[in-house]
Amino acid sequence: MKKALFIALLLNCAALARDAAPIPADLAARVHAYDDAQIKGDRAALEDLLADDYVLVNSRGQRQSKADLIGDYTKPGFKLEPFTVEEAVELVWRDGAVLGGVATLRGVDEGQAFEVRLRFSDIWAKRDGRWRVIYTHASRT
């Protein structure tokens, strides 16, 4: 019994190690571009990086679309400071990935300074040869 349990454990660990893939270079570049586009409020880059059917569930529990997110990040009076992702989550498979973690976002919105600490998950899909964010969920920590 112990031998069978040990073998099952080894097989399970081997499967986990096999399924854990490093972030492909093309995805890493798109992730960096997405962070940069949010900070700069770059409408064209956000249009390219977000899937047309993108959905965000924001930290207030509200559902937003691609147009909503782009509108928020590009509106006059909005400025996001550079941020660092802590407690990173990186799950990657052939044509998809979940990337996330915890970030403290700071900036200005309509003349008011803000700071919010969020735990987030971005789901990426490779469509027509390009990585795009298809879904984001954010919650306050």
Steps between C-alpha positions, in 0.01 A plus 500: 500500500780742593681420176187567291439828684862604447481422127173693469660797674803490268277481192294792627813711562632412155171607342506831686859564394419413139191727493681798652638688203712812496346813355572500126697801376216624279257490795750671734540780243122545476464504881764772521326693221165469682642639826668780305181582307303530825759736650521715186129490421590377151166444325646332188706254705204417726280443192758250373571326832140445613277251320183645351296280737712603804323503837619663822345436839636798690576540869146629561357178353378678186529350153674719243577464130805572290360843414437575870856411602655697215277795581613494864872482420495764226266761643635849566611541860592133551862408567627166629845471654730204421425200722661176608327163509554304821398141580507424128276231354624355172312208349571443132389244247530479122248770403398650833625637827389637834732773620439707808599585850468794734572861405463835670367743243561869553407793286264789442142485375307821435746694716472260793795287607422133549670192637348156490650159567357233272532129447441436132500229239533563128405216268690509172414307184707459187268580211609528139861478616480791748455499877206706624340552841152348495399533867612678815376466854612743769419515870618728776736353756 
